[in-house]
Amino acid sequence: MTPPRLTAPMLNIAGVSHGFFSRDGGVSSGVYRTLNVGLGSEDDPVAVLQNRERCREALKSDVLITLYQVHSPDVVIVDEPWRGAGPKADGMATTRPGIALGILTADCMPFLFHDAHAQVIGAAHAGWRGALAGVLEATIGAMEKLGARPEHITAALGPCLRRDNFEVGLDLVDAFTKEYPYSEQYFFPGVSPDKRQFDLASFGRSRLEAAGVSVIDDLGLCTLARSDEYFSYRASRRAGETDYGRNLSAISLSP
């Protein structure tokens, strides 16, 4: 079975293989129903590997790799694929055909990147910690080392936690505005005076624009609002579940 996936119109124009996979089309059960691709989850490892293989086949790639994500600004340049969880980092870039760069999320932002001129791809996992630390800019920087130019890069943002469902405390507002004073515009009144609703997706887009990326395709989907279709950490917590699955977003140059 080929698992369903969404694609970004601007990446489709460039003809690069990619996809933002939903939680459907896999073999896992229970809270991991059905396309859980998270090696760090407590799901049956055999099921997880089978799910990842289905995604690899859908992308028509030779190999699918993911990272041991740690909410950091660290980015690796991929020369050769690896097995298992991968290095501790939150962004990747490569010029190697056939290697699908995969990002795992369950509310954080999954960004996919492509420079059609230089044939460089990238992928980044950006929750609020990683976005604040600069992982998006670091991923663009890694792509530049491989010959990409920011003005030639197309970025695409997949399903993630959106403003209406992203409630944060005032300490987070202080952390962002201290580093980026303009980011105050991305915080909106919450349900109580000590809470705010955070538009992390708009903040992420602003960091890419500051790095010189002007073509940004945002699918505009919220993982919590559509938790029947996508894994969501916050939805799992609200349901009292002890673990949660991970969504896959991946991009690959044709082998």
DRENZAVEX-264134 format. One record per atom (N, C-alpha, C): residue number from 0; x, y, z. Coordinates in Angstrom, 1 decimal, padded with zeros to 4 digits. Layout:
// residues N
SITE  resi    east   north      up
SITE   NUM       X       Y       Z
...
END
This chain:
// residues 255
SITE  resi    east   north      up
SITE     0   000.8  -001.2   000.0
SITE     0   000.0   000.0   000.0
SITE     0   000.9   001.2   000.0
SITE     1   000.6   002.2  -000.9
SITE     1   001.3   003.5  -000.9
SITE     1   000.6   004.5   000.0
SITE     2   001.3   004.9   001.1
SITE     2   000.7   005.9   002.0
SITE     2   000.4   007.2   001.4
SITE     3  -000.7   007.8   001.8
SITE     3  -001.1   009.1   001.2
SITE     3  -000.1   010.2   001.7
SITE     4   000.1   011.2   000.9
SITE     4   001.0   012.3   001.2
SITE     4   000.5   013.6   000.5
SITE     5   000.8   014.7   001.1
SITE     5   000.6   016.0   000.5
SITE     5   001.9   016.5  -000.1
SITE     6   001.8   017.2  -001.2
SITE     6   002.9   017.8  -001.8
SITE     6   002.7   019.4  -001.9
SITE     7   003.8   020.1  -002.0
SITE     7   003.7   021.5  -002.0
SITE     7   003.7   022.0  -003.5
SITE     8   002.8   022.8  -003.9
SITE     8   002.7   023.2  -005.3
SITE     8   004.0   023.8  -005.9
SITE     9   004.8   024.6  -005.1
SITE     9   006.0   025.2  -005.6
SITE     9   007.1   024.1  -005.8
SITE    10   007.1   023.1  -004.9
SITE    10   008.1   022.1  -005.1
SITE    10   007.7   021.2  -006.2
SITE    11   006.4   021.0  -006.5
SITE    11   005.9   020.2  -007.6
SITE    11   006.4   020.9  -008.9
SITE    12   006.4   022.2  -009.0
SITE    12   006.8   022.9  -010.2
SITE    12   008.2   022.5  -010.5
SITE    13   009.1   022.4  -009.5
SITE    13   010.5   022.1  -009.7
SITE    13   010.7   020.6  -010.0
SITE    14   009.7   019.8  -009.8
SITE    14   009.7   018.4  -010.1
SITE    14   010.5   017.5  -009.1
SITE    15   010.7   018.0  -007.9
SITE    15   011.5   017.3  -006.9
SITE    15   010.6   016.4  -006.1
SITE    16   011.0   015.2  -005.8
SITE    16   010.3   014.2  -005.1
SITE    16   010.2   014.6  -003.6
SITE    17   009.0   014.6  -003.1
SITE    17   008.8   015.0  -001.7
SITE    17   007.5   014.7  -001.2
SITE    18   007.2   014.8   000.1
SITE    18   005.9   014.5   000.6
SITE    18   005.8   014.8   002.1
SITE    19   004.6   015.3   002.5
SITE    19   004.2   015.4   003.9
SITE    19   003.2   014.3   004.1
SITE    20   003.7   013.3   004.8
SITE    20   002.8   012.1   005.0
SITE    20   001.9   012.3   006.2
SITE    21   000.7   011.7   006.0
SITE    21  -000.3   011.7   007.1
SITE    21   000.0   010.5   008.0
SITE    22  -000.9   010.3   009.0
SITE    22  -000.8   009.1   009.8
SITE    22  -001.5   007.9   009.2
SITE    23  -001.9   007.9   008.0
SITE    23  -002.6   006.8   007.4
SITE    23  -001.7   006.1   006.4
SITE    24  -002.0   004.8   006.2
SITE    24  -001.3   004.0   005.2
SITE    24  -000.2   003.1   005.7
SITE    25  -000.2   002.9   007.1
SITE    25   000.9   002.1   007.6
SITE    25   000.3   000.8   008.3
SITE    26   001.2   000.2   009.1
SITE    26   000.8  -001.0   009.7
SITE    26   000.8  -001.0   011.3
SITE    27   001.1   000.1   011.9
SITE    27   001.1   000.3   013.3
SITE    27  -000.4   000.3   013.8
SITE    28  -000.5   000.0   015.1
SITE    28  -001.9   000.0   015.7
SITE    28  -001.9   000.8   017.0
SITE    29  -003.1   000.9   017.6
SITE    29  -003.2   001.7   018.9
SITE    29  -003.0   003.1   018.7
SITE    30  -002.3   003.8   019.6
SITE    30  -002.0   005.2   019.5
SITE    30  -001.1   005.5   018.3
SITE    31  -000.5   004.5   017.7
SITE    31   000.4   004.8   016.6
SITE    31  -000.2   004.6   015.3
SITE    32  -001.5   004.4   015.3
SITE    32  -002.3   004.2   014.0
SITE    32  -002.1   005.2   013.0
SITE    33  -001.6   004.9   011.8
SITE    33  -001.1   003.6   011.4
SITE    33   000.4   003.8   010.8
SITE    34   000.7   005.0   010.4
SITE    34   002.0   005.3   009.7
SITE    34   002.9   006.0   010.6
SITE    35   003.2   005.4   011.8
SITE    35   004.2   005.9   012.7
SITE    35   005.6   005.6   012.2
SITE    36   006.4   006.6   012.0
SITE    36   007.8   006.4   011.5
SITE    36   008.8   006.8   012.5
SITE    37   008.4   007.0   013.8
SITE    37   009.4   007.4   014.8
SITE    37   010.1   006.3   015.4
SITE    38   011.4   006.2   015.1
SITE    38   012.3   005.2   015.7
SITE    38   012.4   005.3   017.3
SITE    39   012.2   006.6   017.8
SITE    39   012.3   006.8   019.2
SITE    39   011.0   006.6   019.9
SITE    40   009.9   006.2   019.3
SITE    40   008.7   005.9   020.0
SITE    40   008.7   004.4   020.5
SITE    41   007.7   004.1   021.3
SITE    41   007.7   002.8   021.9
SITE    41   006.8   001.8   021.1
SITE    42   006.6   002.2   019.8
SITE    42   005.9   001.3   018.9
SITE    42   006.8   000.1   018.5
SITE    43   006.2  -000.9   018.0
SITE    43   006.9  -002.1   017.5
SITE    43   007.9  -001.7   016.5
SITE    44   009.2  -001.9   016.7
SITE    44   010.2  -001.5   015.8
SITE    44   010.0  -002.1   014.4
SITE    45   009.5  -003.3   014.3
SITE    45   009.3  -003.9   013.0
SITE    45   008.2  -003.2   012.2
SITE    46   007.2  -002.7   012.9
SITE    46   006.1  -001.9   012.2
SITE    46   006.7  -000.6   011.8
SITE    47   007.5   000.0   012.6
SITE    47   008.1   001.4   012.3
SITE    47   008.9   001.2   011.0
SITE    48   009.8   000.2   011.0
SITE    48   010.6   000.0   009.8
SITE    48   009.8  -000.3   008.6
SITE    49   008.7  -001.0   008.7
SITE    49   007.9  -001.3   007.5
SITE    49   007.2   000.0   007.1
SITE    50   006.8   000.8   008.0
SITE    50   006.2   002.1   007.7
SITE    50   007.2   003.0   006.9
SITE    51   008.4   003.1   007.4
SITE    51   009.4   003.9   006.8
SITE    51   009.7   003.4   005.4
SITE    52   009.7   002.1   005.2
SITE    52   009.9   001.5   003.9
SITE    52   008.8   001.9   002.9
SITE    53   007.6   001.9   003.4
SITE    53   006.5   002.3   002.5
SITE    53   006.7   003.8   002.1
SITE    54   007.1   004.6   003.0
SITE    54   007.4   006.0   002.6
SITE    54   008.5   006.1   001.6
SITE    55   009.6   005.4   001.8
SITE    55   010.7   005.4   000.9
SITE    55   010.3   005.0  -000.5
SITE    56   009.5   004.0  -000.6
SITE    56   009.0   003.5  -001.9
SITE    56   008.1   004.6  -002.5
SITE    57   007.3   005.3  -001.7
SITE    57   006.4   006.3  -002.3
SITE    57   007.2   007.4  -002.9
SITE    58   008.4   007.7  -002.3
SITE    58   009.3   008.8  -002.8
SITE    58   010.2   008.3  -003.9
SITE    59   010.2   007.0  -004.2
SITE    59   011.0   006.4  -005.2
SITE    59   012.5   006.8  -004.9
SITE    60   012.9   006.7  -003.7
SITE    60   014.3   006.9  -003.3
SITE    60   015.0   005.6  -003.0
SITE    61   016.3   005.7  -003.0
SITE    61   017.1   004.5  -002.7
SITE    61   017.1   004.3  -001.2
SITE    62   017.1   005.3  -000.4
SITE    62   017.2   005.2   001.1
SITE    62   016.5   006.4   001.7
SITE    63   016.0   006.2   002.9
SITE    63   015.4   007.2   003.7
SITE    63   016.1   007.4   005.0
SITE    64   016.6   008.6   005.3
SITE    64   017.3   008.8   006.6
SITE    64   016.6   009.9   007.4
SITE    65   016.7   009.7   008.7
SITE    65   016.2   010.7   009.6
SITE    65   017.2   011.0   010.7
SITE    66   017.0   012.0   011.5
SITE    66   017.9   012.4   012.5
SITE    66   017.5   012.0   013.9
SITE    67   018.4   012.1   014.8
SITE    67   018.1   012.0   016.3
SITE    67   017.9   013.5   016.7
SITE    68   016.6   013.9   016.6
SITE    68   016.3   015.3   016.7
SITE    68   016.3   015.7   018.2
SITE    69   016.9   016.9   018.4
SITE    69   017.2   017.3   019.8
SITE    69   016.8   018.8   020.0
SITE    70   016.0   019.4   019.1
SITE    70   015.6   020.8   019.2
SITE    70   016.8   021.7   019.3
SITE    71   017.7   021.5   018.4
SITE    71   019.0   022.3   018.3
SITE    71   019.1   023.1   017.1
SITE    72   020.1   023.9   016.9
SITE    72   020.4   024.6   015.7
SITE    72   021.4   023.9   014.8
SITE    73   021.6   022.6   015.2
SITE    73   022.7   021.9   014.5
SITE    73   022.2   021.2   013.2
SITE    74   023.0   021.3   012.2
SITE    74   022.7   020.8   010.8
SITE    74   023.8   020.0   010.3
SITE    75   023.5   018.9   009.6
SITE    75   024.6   018.1   009.0
SITE    75   024.5   018.1   007.5
SITE    76   025.6   018.0   006.9
SITE    76   025.7   017.8   005.4
SITE    76   025.8   016.3   005.2
SITE    77   024.9   015.8   004.4
SITE    77   024.9   014.4   004.2
SITE    77   025.7   014.0   002.9
SITE    78   026.7   013.2   003.1
SITE    78   027.5   012.7   002.0
SITE    78   027.2   011.2   001.8
SITE    79   026.9   010.5   002.9
SITE    79   026.6   009.1   002.8
SITE    79   025.4   008.8   003.7
SITE    80   024.5   007.9   003.4
SITE    80   023.4   007.6   004.3
SITE    80   023.8   006.8   005.5
SITE    81   023.0   006.9   006.5
SITE    81   023.3   006.1   007.7
SITE    81   022.2   005.2   008.1
SITE    82   022.4   004.3   009.0
SITE    82   021.4   003.4   009.5
SITE    82   020.9   003.9   010.9
SITE    83   019.7   003.6   011.2
SITE    83   019.2   003.9   012.6
SITE    83   018.8   005.4   012.8
SITE    84   018.9   005.8   014.0
SITE    84   018.4   007.1   014.4
SITE    84   019.2   008.3   013.8
SITE    85   020.4   008.1   013.5
SITE    85   021.2   009.1   012.9
SITE    85   021.9   010.0   013.9
SITE    86   022.6   011.0   013.4
SITE    86   023.3   012.0   014.3
SITE    86   022.3   012.9   015.0
SITE    87   022.8   013.4   016.2
SITE    87   022.0   014.4   016.9
SITE    87   022.0   015.7   016.2
SITE    88   021.0   016.1   015.6
SITE    88   020.9   017.4   014.8
SITE    88   019.4   017.6   014.4
SITE    89   019.1   018.7   013.8
SITE    89   017.7   019.1   013.5
SITE    89   017.6   019.6   012.0
SITE    90   018.7   019.5   011.3
SITE    90   018.6   019.9   009.9
SITE    90   019.6   019.1   009.1
SITE    91   019.3   019.0   007.8
SITE    91   020.2   018.3   006.8
SITE    91   020.2   019.0   005.5
SITE    92   021.3   018.7   004.8
SITE    92   021.4   019.2   003.4
SITE    92   022.2   018.2   002.6
SITE    93   021.9   018.1   001.3
SITE    93   022.7   017.2   000.5
SITE    93   022.5   017.5  -001.0
SITE    94   023.5   017.0  -001.8
SITE    94   023.4   017.1  -003.3
SITE    94   023.3   015.6  -003.8
SITE    95   023.3   014.7  -002.9
SITE    95   023.3   013.3  -003.3
SITE    95   021.9   012.8  -003.8
SITE    96   021.8   012.4  -005.1
SITE    96   020.5   011.8  -005.5
SITE    96   020.2   010.5  -004.8
SITE    97   018.9   010.2  -004.7
SITE    97   018.5   009.0  -004.1
SITE    97   018.4   008.9  -002.6
SITE    98   018.9   009.9  -001.9
SITE    98   018.8   010.0  -000.4
SITE    98   017.7   010.9   000.0
SITE    99   016.6   010.3   000.6
SITE    99   015.5   011.0   001.1
SITE    99   015.8   011.6   002.5
SITE   100   015.8   012.9   002.6
SITE   100   016.0   013.5   003.9
SITE   100   014.7   013.6   004.6
SITE   101   014.6   012.9   005.8
SITE   101   013.3   012.9   006.5
SITE   101   013.3   013.6   007.8
SITE   102   012.2   014.3   008.0
SITE   102   012.0   015.1   009.3
SITE   102   010.8   014.5   010.0
SITE   103   011.0   014.2   011.3
SITE   103   009.9   013.6   012.1
SITE   103   009.3   014.8   013.0
SITE   104   007.9   014.8   013.0
SITE   104   007.3   015.8   013.8
SITE   104   006.0   015.3   014.4
SITE   105   005.5   016.0   015.4
SITE   105   004.2   015.7   016.0
SITE   105   003.7   017.0   016.6
SITE   106   003.8   018.1   015.9
SITE   106   003.4   019.5   016.2
SITE   106   004.5   020.5   015.8
SITE   107   005.7   020.1   015.8
SITE   107   006.8   021.0   015.4
SITE   107   006.7   021.3   013.9
SITE   108   007.5   022.3   013.4
SITE   108   007.4   022.6   012.0
SITE   108   008.4   021.8   011.2
SITE   109   007.8   021.1   010.1
SITE   109   008.7   020.4   009.1
SITE   109   008.9   021.3   007.9
SITE   110   010.1   021.7   007.6
SITE   110   010.4   022.5   006.4
SITE   110   011.2   021.7   005.5
SITE   111   010.9   021.7   004.2
SITE   111   011.6   021.1   003.1
SITE   111   012.1   022.2   002.2
SITE   112   013.3   022.0   001.6
SITE   112   014.0   023.0   000.8
SITE   112   014.6   022.4  -000.5
SITE   113   014.6   023.3  -001.5
SITE   113   015.1   022.8  -002.8
SITE   113   015.6   024.0  -003.6
SITE   114   016.9   023.9  -004.0
SITE   114   017.4   024.8  -005.0
SITE   114   017.5   024.1  -006.3
SITE   115   016.7   024.5  -007.3
SITE   115   016.6   023.7  -008.5
SITE   115   017.8   024.1  -009.4
SITE   116   018.5   025.2  -009.2
SITE   116   019.6   025.6  -010.0
SITE   116   020.8   024.7  -009.6
SITE   117   021.1   024.7  -008.3
SITE   117   022.3   024.0  -007.8
SITE   117   022.0   022.5  -007.5
SITE   118   020.7   022.1  -007.6
SITE   118   020.3   020.7  -007.2
SITE   118   020.8   020.4  -005.8
SITE   119   020.4   021.2  -004.9
SITE   119   020.6   021.0  -003.5
SITE   119   019.3   020.9  -002.7
SITE   120   019.2   020.0  -001.8
SITE   120   018.0   019.9  -001.0
SITE   120   018.3   020.0   000.5
SITE   121   017.3   020.3   001.3
SITE   121   017.5   020.4   002.7
SITE   121   016.2   020.1   003.4
SITE   122   016.3   019.8   004.7
SITE   122   015.1   019.6   005.5
SITE   122   015.4   020.0   006.9
SITE   123   014.4   020.5   007.6
SITE   123   014.7   021.0   009.0
SITE   123   013.5   020.7   009.9
SITE   124   013.8   020.4   011.1
SITE   124   012.8   020.2   012.2
SITE   124   012.9   021.4   013.1
SITE   125   011.8   022.2   013.2
SITE   125   011.9   023.4   014.0
SITE   125   010.6   023.5   014.9
SITE   126   010.8   023.1   016.2
SITE   126   009.9   023.5   017.2
SITE   126   010.2   024.9   017.6
SITE   127   009.6   025.4   018.7
SITE   127   010.0   026.8   019.1
SITE   127   011.4   026.9   019.6
SITE   128   012.0   025.9   020.2
SITE   128   013.3   025.9   020.7
SITE   128   014.3   026.0   019.5
SITE   129   014.1   025.1   018.5
SITE   129   015.0   025.2   017.3
SITE   129   014.9   026.4   016.5
SITE   130   013.6   026.9   016.4
SITE   130   013.4   028.1   015.6
SITE   130   014.1   029.3   016.3
SITE   131   014.0   029.4   017.6
SITE   131   014.6   030.5   018.4
SITE   131   016.1   030.3   018.3
SITE   132   016.6   029.1   018.3
SITE   132   018.1   028.9   018.3
SITE   132   018.7   029.1   016.9
SITE   133   017.9   029.1   015.8
SITE   133   018.4   029.4   014.5
SITE   133   018.6   028.2   013.5
SITE   134   017.8   027.2   013.8
SITE   134   018.0   026.0   012.9
SITE   134   017.6   026.2   011.5
SITE   135   016.6   027.1   011.2
SITE   135   016.2   027.4   009.8
SITE   135   017.3   028.1   009.1
SITE   136   017.9   029.1   009.7
SITE   136   019.0   029.8   009.1
SITE   136   020.2   028.9   008.9
SITE   137   020.4   028.1   009.9
SITE   137   021.6   027.2   009.8
SITE   137   021.4   026.2   008.6
SITE   138   020.2   025.7   008.4
SITE   138   019.9   024.8   007.2
SITE   138   020.2   025.5   005.9
SITE   139   019.7   026.8   005.8
SITE   139   020.0   027.5   004.6
SITE   139   021.5   027.7   004.4
SITE   140   022.2   027.9   005.5
SITE   140   023.7   028.1   005.5
SITE   140   024.4   026.8   005.0
SITE   141   023.9   025.7   005.5
SITE   141   024.5   024.4   005.0
SITE   141   024.2   024.2   003.5
SITE   142   023.1   024.5   003.0
SITE   142   022.8   024.4   001.6
SITE   142   023.7   025.3   000.8
SITE   143   024.0   026.5   001.3
SITE   143   024.9   027.4   000.6
SITE   143   026.3   026.8   000.5
SITE   144   026.7   026.1   001.5
SITE   144   028.0   025.5   001.4
SITE   144   028.1   024.5   000.3
SITE   145   026.9   024.0  -000.1
SITE   145   026.9   023.0  -001.2
SITE   145   026.6   023.6  -002.6
SITE   146   026.5   025.0  -002.6
SITE   146   026.4   025.7  -003.8
SITE   146   025.0   026.3  -004.0
SITE   147   024.1   026.2  -003.1
SITE   147   022.8   026.8  -003.2
SITE   147   022.9   028.3  -002.9
SITE   148   021.9   029.0  -003.4
SITE   148   021.8   030.5  -003.2
SITE   148   020.4   030.7  -002.6
SITE   149   020.3   031.5  -001.5
SITE   149   019.0   031.7  -000.9
SITE   149   017.9   032.1  -001.8
SITE   150   018.3   033.0  -002.7
SITE   150   017.2   033.5  -003.7
SITE   150   016.8   032.5  -004.7
SITE   151   017.4   031.4  -004.7
SITE   151   017.0   030.3  -005.6
SITE   151   016.3   029.1  -004.9
SITE   152   016.2   029.3  -003.5
SITE   152   015.7   028.2  -002.7
SITE   152   014.2   028.3  -002.6
SITE   153   013.5   027.2  -002.8
SITE   153   012.0   027.1  -002.5
SITE   153   011.9   026.4  -001.2
SITE   154   011.1   026.9  -000.3
SITE   154   010.8   026.3   001.0
SITE   154   009.4   025.9   001.1
SITE   155   009.1   024.8   001.8
SITE   155   007.7   024.4   002.0
SITE   155   007.5   023.9   003.4
SITE   156   006.5   024.4   004.0
SITE   156   006.1   024.1   005.4
SITE   156   004.9   023.2   005.5
SITE   157   005.0   022.1   006.1
SITE   157   003.9   021.1   006.2
SITE   157   003.1   021.3   007.5
SITE   158   002.3   020.3   007.8
SITE   158   001.4   020.3   009.0
SITE   158   002.2   020.5   010.3
SITE   159   001.7   021.4   011.1
SITE   159   002.3   021.7   012.4
SITE   159   001.3   022.4   013.3
SITE   160   001.7   022.7   014.5
SITE   160   000.8   023.3   015.4
SITE   160   000.6   024.8   015.0
SITE   161  -000.6   025.2   014.9
SITE   161  -000.9   026.6   014.4
SITE   161  -001.4   027.5   015.6
SITE   162  -001.4   028.8   015.2
SITE   162  -001.7   029.8   016.2
SITE   162  -002.8   029.6   017.1
SITE   163  -004.0   029.2   016.6
SITE   163  -005.2   029.0   017.4
SITE   163  -005.1   027.9   018.5
SITE   164  -004.1   027.0   018.3
SITE   164  -003.9   025.9   019.2
SITE   164  -002.6   025.9   019.9
SITE   165  -001.8   027.0   019.7
SITE   165  -000.5   027.1   020.3
SITE   165  -000.4   028.1   021.4
SITE   166  -000.9   027.6   022.6
SITE   166  -000.9   028.5   023.8
SITE   166   000.4   028.4   024.5
SITE   167   001.0   029.5   024.9
SITE   167   002.3   029.6   025.6
SITE   167   002.2   030.6   026.7
SITE   168   003.2   030.5   027.6
SITE   168   003.3   031.4   028.7
SITE   168   004.1   032.7   028.4
SITE   169   004.0   033.7   029.3
SITE   169   004.7   034.9   029.0
SITE   169   006.2   034.8   029.0
SITE   170   006.7   033.7   029.6
SITE   170   008.2   033.5   029.6
SITE   170   008.7   033.2   028.2
SITE   171   007.9   032.6   027.4
SITE   171   008.2   032.3   026.0
SITE   171   008.2   033.6   025.2
SITE   172   007.2   034.4   025.5
SITE   172   007.2   035.7   024.8
SITE   172   008.5   036.5   025.1
SITE   173   008.9   036.5   026.3
SITE   173   010.1   037.2   026.7
SITE   173   011.3   036.7   026.0
SITE   174   011.4   035.3   025.9
SITE   174   012.6   034.7   025.3
SITE   174   012.7   035.1   023.8
SITE   175   011.6   035.2   023.1
SITE   175   011.6   035.5   021.7
SITE   175   011.8   037.0   021.5
SITE   176   011.1   037.8   022.2
SITE   176   011.3   039.3   022.0
SITE   176   012.6   039.8   022.5
SITE   177   013.3   039.1   023.4
SITE   177   014.6   039.5   023.8
SITE   177   015.6   039.2   022.6
SITE   178   015.4   038.1   022.0
SITE   178   016.3   037.8   020.8
SITE   178   015.9   038.5   019.6
SITE   179   014.6   038.6   019.3
SITE   179   014.1   039.2   018.1
SITE   179   012.9   040.1   018.5
SITE   180   013.2   041.4   018.8
SITE   180   012.2   042.3   019.2
SITE   180   010.9   042.3   018.3
SITE   181   011.1   042.2   017.0
SITE   181   010.0   042.3   016.1
SITE   181   009.0   041.1   016.3
SITE   182   009.4   040.0   017.0
SITE   182   008.6   038.8   017.1
SITE   182   007.4   039.0   017.9
SITE   183   007.3   040.2   018.6
SITE   183   006.1   040.4   019.4
SITE   183   004.8   040.4   018.6
SITE   184   004.9   040.7   017.3
SITE   184   003.8   040.7   016.4
SITE   184   003.2   039.3   016.2
SITE   185   003.9   038.2   016.6
SITE   185   003.5   036.9   016.4
SITE   185   002.8   036.3   017.6
SITE   186   002.6   037.1   018.7
SITE   186   001.9   036.6   019.9
SITE   186   000.6   037.4   020.0
SITE   187  -000.4   036.6   020.3
SITE   187  -001.8   037.2   020.4
SITE   187  -002.4   036.8   021.7
SITE   188  -003.4   037.6   022.1
SITE   188  -004.1   037.3   023.5
SITE   188  -004.5   035.9   023.6
SITE   189  -004.3   035.3   024.8
SITE   189  -004.7   034.0   025.1
SITE   189  -006.0   033.9   025.9
SITE   190  -006.3   032.8   026.5
SITE   190  -007.5   032.6   027.2
SITE   190  -007.5   033.3   028.6
SITE   191  -006.3   033.6   029.0
SITE   191  -006.1   034.3   030.3
SITE   191  -005.0   035.3   030.1
SITE   192  -004.9   036.3   031.1
SITE   192  -003.9   037.4   030.9
SITE   192  -002.4   036.9   030.9
SITE   193  -002.2   035.7   031.5
SITE   193  -000.8   035.2   031.5
SITE   193  -000.5   034.2   030.4
SITE   194  -001.4   034.1   029.4
SITE   194  -001.2   033.2   028.2
SITE   194  -001.2   034.0   026.9
SITE   195  -000.5   033.5   025.9
SITE   195  -000.6   034.0   024.6
SITE   195  -000.7   032.9   023.6
SITE   196  -001.3   033.2   022.4
SITE   196  -001.3   032.3   021.3
SITE   196  -000.2   032.7   020.3
SITE   197   000.7   031.7   020.0
SITE   197   001.9   031.9   019.3
SITE   197   001.8   031.5   017.8
SITE   198   002.0   032.3   016.9
SITE   198   002.0   032.0   015.5
SITE   198   003.5   031.6   015.1
SITE   199   003.9   030.4   015.5
SITE   199   005.2   030.0   015.2
SITE   199   005.5   029.9   013.7
SITE   200   004.5   029.5   012.9
SITE   200   004.7   029.3   011.5
SITE   200   005.1   030.7   010.8
SITE   201   004.4   031.7   011.3
SITE   201   004.8   033.1   010.7
SITE   201   006.2   033.5   011.1
SITE   202   006.5   033.2   012.4
SITE   202   007.9   033.5   012.8
SITE   202   008.9   032.7   012.0
SITE   203   008.6   031.4   011.8
SITE   203   009.6   030.6   011.0
SITE   203   009.7   031.2   009.6
SITE   204   008.6   031.6   009.0
SITE   204   008.7   032.2   007.6
SITE   204   009.5   033.4   007.6
SITE   205   009.4   034.2   008.7
SITE   205   010.1   035.5   008.8
SITE   205   011.6   035.3   008.9
SITE   206   012.0   034.2   009.6
SITE   206   013.5   033.9   009.7
SITE   206   014.0   033.5   008.3
SITE   207   013.2   032.7   007.5
SITE   207   013.7   032.3   006.2
SITE   207   013.8   033.6   005.3
SITE   208   012.8   034.4   005.4
SITE   208   012.9   035.7   004.6
SITE   208   014.1   036.5   004.9
SITE   209   014.4   036.6   006.2
SITE   209   015.6   037.3   006.7
SITE   209   016.9   036.7   006.1
SITE   210   016.8   035.3   005.9
SITE   210   018.0   034.6   005.3
SITE   210   018.1   034.7   003.8
SITE   211   017.1   035.4   003.2
SITE   211   017.1   035.6   001.8
SITE   211   016.2   034.7   000.9
SITE   212   015.4   033.8   001.6
SITE   212   014.5   032.9   000.9
SITE   212   013.1   033.6   000.7
SITE   213   012.7   033.8  -000.5
SITE   213   011.5   034.5  -000.8
SITE   213   010.3   033.7  -001.2
SITE   214   010.6   032.4  -001.7
SITE   214   009.6   031.5  -002.2
SITE   214   009.3   030.5  -001.0
SITE   215   008.2   030.7  -000.3
SITE   215   007.8   029.9   000.8
SITE   215   006.4   029.4   000.6
SITE   216   006.2   028.1   000.5
SITE   216   004.9   027.5   000.3
SITE   216   004.5   026.9   001.6
SITE   217   003.4   027.4   002.2
SITE   217   002.9   026.9   003.5
SITE   217   001.6   026.2   003.3
SITE   218   001.5   024.9   003.6
SITE   218   000.3   024.2   003.4
SITE   218  -000.8   024.6   004.4
SITE   219  -000.5   025.3   005.5
SITE   219  -001.5   025.9   006.4
SITE   219  -002.3   024.9   007.2
SITE   220  -001.8   023.7   007.4
SITE   220  -002.5   022.7   008.2
SITE   220  -002.1   022.6   009.6
SITE   221  -003.0   022.4   010.6
SITE   221  -002.7   022.3   012.0
SITE   221  -002.8   020.8   012.4
SITE   222  -001.8   020.3   013.0
SITE   222  -001.7   018.9   013.5
SITE   222  -002.7   018.7   014.6
SITE   223  -002.9   019.6   015.5
SITE   223  -003.8   019.4   016.6
SITE   223  -005.3   019.5   016.1
SITE   224  -005.6   020.4   015.3
SITE   224  -006.9   020.6   014.8
SITE   224  -007.3   019.4   013.9
SITE   225  -006.3   018.7   013.3
SITE   225  -006.6   017.6   012.4
SITE   225  -005.8   016.3   013.0
SITE   226  -006.0   016.1   014.3
SITE   226  -005.2   015.0   014.9
SITE   226  -005.7   013.6   014.5
SITE   227  -006.9   013.6   013.8
SITE   227  -007.3   012.3   013.2
SITE   227  -006.5   012.0   012.0
SITE   228  -005.9   013.0   011.4
SITE   228  -005.1   012.8   010.2
SITE   228  -003.6   012.8   010.4
SITE   229  -003.2   013.6   011.5
SITE   229  -001.8   013.7   011.7
SITE   229  -001.5   013.5   013.2
SITE   230  -000.3   013.0   013.5
SITE   230   000.1   012.8   014.9
SITE   230   000.3   014.2   015.5
SITE   231  -000.1   014.3   016.8
SITE   231   000.0   015.6   017.5
SITE   231   000.4   015.3   018.9
SITE   232   001.5   015.8   019.4
SITE   232   001.9   015.6   020.8
SITE   232   000.9   016.2   021.7
SITE   233   000.4   017.4   021.4
SITE   233  -000.6   018.0   022.4
SITE   233  -001.9   017.2   022.4
SITE   234  -002.3   016.7   021.2
SITE   234  -003.6   015.9   021.2
SITE   234  -003.4   014.7   022.0
SITE   235  -002.2   014.0   022.0
SITE   235  -002.0   012.8   022.7
SITE   235  -002.0   013.1   024.2
SITE   236  -001.4   014.2   024.6
SITE   236  -001.4   014.6   026.0
SITE   236  -002.8   014.9   026.5
SITE   237  -003.6   015.5   025.8
SITE   237  -005.0   015.8   026.1
SITE   237  -005.8   014.5   026.3
SITE   238  -005.4   013.5   025.5
SITE   238  -006.2   012.3   025.6
SITE   238  -005.6   011.4   026.6
SITE   239  -004.6   011.8   027.3
SITE   239  -004.0   011.0   028.4
SITE   239  -003.2   009.8   027.9
SITE   240  -002.7   009.9   026.7
SITE   240  -001.9   008.8   026.1
SITE   240  -000.5   008.9   026.6
SITE   241   000.2   007.8   026.7
SITE   241   001.6   007.8   027.3
SITE   241   002.6   008.0   026.2
SITE   242   002.3   007.8   024.9
SITE   242   003.2   008.0   023.8
SITE   242   002.5   008.5   022.6
SITE   243   003.2   008.8   021.5
SITE   243   002.6   009.3   020.3
SITE   243   003.4   008.9   019.1
SITE   244   002.8   008.9   018.0
SITE   244   003.5   008.7   016.7
SITE   244   004.1   009.9   016.1
SITE   245   004.9   009.7   015.1
SITE   245   005.6   010.8   014.4
SITE   245   005.2   010.8   013.0
SITE   246   004.9   012.0   012.5
SITE   246   004.7   012.2   011.0
SITE   246   006.0   012.4   010.3
SITE   247   006.0   012.0   009.0
SITE   247   007.2   012.1   008.2
SITE   247   007.0   013.2   007.1
SITE   248   008.0   014.0   007.0
SITE   248   008.1   015.0   005.9
SITE   248   009.5   014.7   005.2
SITE   249   009.5   014.5   003.9
SITE   249   010.8   014.1   003.3
SITE   249   010.9   014.6   001.9
SITE   250   012.2   014.8   001.5
SITE   250   012.5   015.3   000.1
SITE   250   013.7   014.5  -000.4
SITE   251   013.7   014.3  -001.7
SITE   251   014.8   013.5  -002.3
SITE   251   015.0   014.0  -003.8
SITE   252   016.3   014.0  -004.2
SITE   252   016.7   014.2  -005.5
SITE   252   016.6   012.9  -006.3
SITE   253   016.1   012.9  -007.5
SITE   253   015.9   011.7  -008.3
SITE   253   017.2   011.0  -008.4
SITE   254   017.2   009.6  -008.2
SITE   254   018.5   008.8  -008.3
SITE   254   018.8   008.7  -009.8
END
